[in-house]
C-alpha cells in the first residue's frame, strides 16, 4: 500500500464513506473510502475483496480511469475508462481472507503515474501537507498516532 500512496498526492485525501453505495460491510469486511478534496482521485480499500458500488460523480473530469491495486504484490489491474455519471459497481479480482484490494478511480485527465520512475519529484506547494504514513489503512482509518502532517 505504501507504493500506491507514494504515487498519489495522499495528503489531499479526506475520508468519505458517502462515495460507497449502498453497503460498506461490517467488522473485518468494512470497506474504507477516501477521496481527494479536489476530486482528482479516490481510493476504496476492500479488506477481503468483493463488489463495491461507487458514486462516479465524486470524481472531477468527464472520464474516470479505473484500476485495482493489489497491495500484496504492488501490481495494477486496468479496468479502463468510464463516463463520470451515476453509480458503477466494481468486483474485486479475488475475494476472501488474504485478498485485500484497493480500488483507485482517477480523473482521466490527471494522468497519475503507475510506477515510481514515472512519478519523479514533484515540487512542494506552500500550504500542502507533507509527512509519513506507516500503513495506508492508517490514513483511511485515522489510527496512526505517528502520522506527522505539517
Secondary structure as a PSIPRED ss2 file (coil, helix, strand):
# PSIPRED VFORMAT (PSIPRED V4.0)

   1 X C   1.000  0.000  0.000
   2 X H   0.000  1.000  0.000
   3 X H   0.000  1.000  0.000
   4 X H   0.000  1.000  0.000
   5 X H   0.000  1.000  0.000
   6 X H   0.000  1.000  0.000
   7 X C   1.000  0.000  0.000
   8 X C   1.000  0.000  0.000
   9 X C   1.000  0.000  0.000
  10 X H   0.000  1.000  0.000
  11 X H   0.000  1.000  0.000
  12 X H   0.000  1.000  0.000
  13 X E   0.000  0.000  1.000
  14 X E   0.000  0.000  1.000
  15 X E   0.000  0.000  1.000
  16 X C   1.000  0.000  0.000
  17 X H   0.000  1.000  0.000
  18 X H   0.000  1.000  0.000
  19 X H   0.000  1.000  0.000
  20 X E   0.000  0.000  1.000
  21 X E   0.000  0.000  1.000
  22 X C   1.000  0.000  0.000
  23 X C   1.000  0.000  0.000
  24 X C   1.000  0.000  0.000
  25 X C   1.000  0.000  0.000
  26 X C   1.000  0.000  0.000
  27 X H   0.000  1.000  0.000
  28 X H   0.000  1.000  0.000
  29 X H   0.000  1.000  0.000
  30 X C   1.000  0.000  0.000
  31 X C   1.000  0.000  0.000
  32 X E   0.000  0.000  1.000
  33 X E   0.000  0.000  1.000
  34 X E   0.000  0.000  1.000
  35 X E   0.000  0.000  1.000
  36 X E   0.000  0.000  1.000
  37 X C   1.000  0.000  0.000
  38 X C   1.000  0.000  0.000
  39 X C   1.000  0.000  0.000
  40 X C   1.000  0.000  0.000
  41 X E   0.000  0.000  1.000
  42 X E   0.000  0.000  1.000
  43 X E   0.000  0.000  1.000
  44 X E   0.000  0.000  1.000
  45 X E   0.000  0.000  1.000
  46 X E   0.000  0.000  1.000
  47 X C   1.000  0.000  0.000
  48 X C   1.000  0.000  0.000
  49 X C   1.000  0.000  0.000
  50 X C   1.000  0.000  0.000
  51 X E   0.000  0.000  1.000
  52 X E   0.000  0.000  1.000
  53 X E   0.000  0.000  1.000
  54 X E   0.000  0.000  1.000
  55 X E   0.000  0.000  1.000
  56 X H   0.000  1.000  0.000
  57 X H   0.000  1.000  0.000
  58 X H   0.000  1.000  0.000
  59 X C   1.000  0.000  0.000
  60 X C   1.000  0.000  0.000
  61 X C   1.000  0.000  0.000
  62 X C   1.000  0.000  0.000
  63 X E   0.000  0.000  1.000
  64 X E   0.000  0.000  1.000
  65 X E   0.000  0.000  1.000
  66 X E   0.000  0.000  1.000
  67 X E   0.000  0.000  1.000
  68 X E   0.000  0.000  1.000
  69 X E   0.000  0.000  1.000
  70 X E   0.000  0.000  1.000
  71 X C   1.000  0.000  0.000
  72 X C   1.000  0.000  0.000
  73 X C   1.000  0.000  0.000
  74 X C   1.000  0.000  0.000
  75 X E   0.000  0.000  1.000
  76 X E   0.000  0.000  1.000
  77 X E   0.000  0.000  1.000
  78 X E   0.000  0.000  1.000
  79 X E   0.000  0.000  1.000
  80 X E   0.000  0.000  1.000
  81 X E   0.000  0.000  1.000
  82 X E   0.000  0.000  1.000
  83 X E   0.000  0.000  1.000
  84 X C   1.000  0.000  0.000
  85 X C   1.000  0.000  0.000
  86 X C   1.000  0.000  0.000
  87 X E   0.000  0.000  1.000
  88 X E   0.000  0.000  1.000
  89 X E   0.000  0.000  1.000
  90 X E   0.000  0.000  1.000
  91 X E   0.000  0.000  1.000
  92 X C   1.000  0.000  0.000
  93 X C   1.000  0.000  0.000
  94 X C   1.000  0.000  0.000
  95 X C   1.000  0.000  0.000
  96 X C   1.000  0.000  0.000
  97 X C   1.000  0.000  0.000
  98 X C   1.000  0.000  0.000
  99 X C   1.000  0.000  0.000
 100 X C   1.000  0.000  0.000
 101 X E   0.000  0.000  1.000
 102 X E   0.000  0.000  1.000
 103 X E   0.000  0.000  1.000
 104 X E   0.000  0.000  1.000
 105 X E   0.000  0.000  1.000
 106 X E   0.000  0.000  1.000
 107 X E   0.000  0.000  1.000
 108 X C   1.000  0.000  0.000
 109 X C   1.000  0.000  0.000
 110 X C   1.000  0.000  0.000
 111 X C   1.000  0.000  0.000
 112 X C   1.000  0.000  0.000
 113 X C   1.000  0.000  0.000
 114 X C   1.000  0.000  0.000
 115 X C   1.000  0.000  0.000
 116 X H   0.000  1.000  0.000
 117 X H   0.000  1.000  0.000
 118 X H   0.000  1.000  0.000
 119 X H   0.000  1.000  0.000
 120 X C   1.000  0.000  0.000
 121 X C   1.000  0.000  0.000
 122 X C   1.000  0.000  0.000
 123 X C   1.000  0.000  0.000
 124 X C   1.000  0.000  0.000
 125 X C   1.000  0.000  0.000
 126 X C   1.000  0.000  0.000
 127 X C   1.000  0.000  0.000
 128 X C   1.000  0.000  0.000
 129 X C   1.000  0.000  0.000
 130 X C   1.000  0.000  0.000
 131 X E   0.000  0.000  1.000
 132 X E   0.000  0.000  1.000
 133 X C   1.000  0.000  0.000
 134 X C   1.000  0.000  0.000
 135 X C   1.000  0.000  0.000
 136 X H   0.000  1.000  0.000
 137 X H   0.000  1.000  0.000
 138 X H   0.000  1.000  0.000
 139 X H   0.000  1.000  0.000
 140 X H   0.000  1.000  0.000
 141 X H   0.000  1.000  0.000
 142 X C   1.000  0.000  0.000
 143 X C   1.000  0.000  0.000
 144 X C   1.000  0.000  0.000
 145 X C   1.000  0.000  0.000
 146 X C   1.000  0.000  0.000
 147 X C   1.000  0.000  0.000
 148 X E   0.000  0.000  1.000
 149 X E   0.000  0.000  1.000
 150 X C   1.000  0.000  0.000
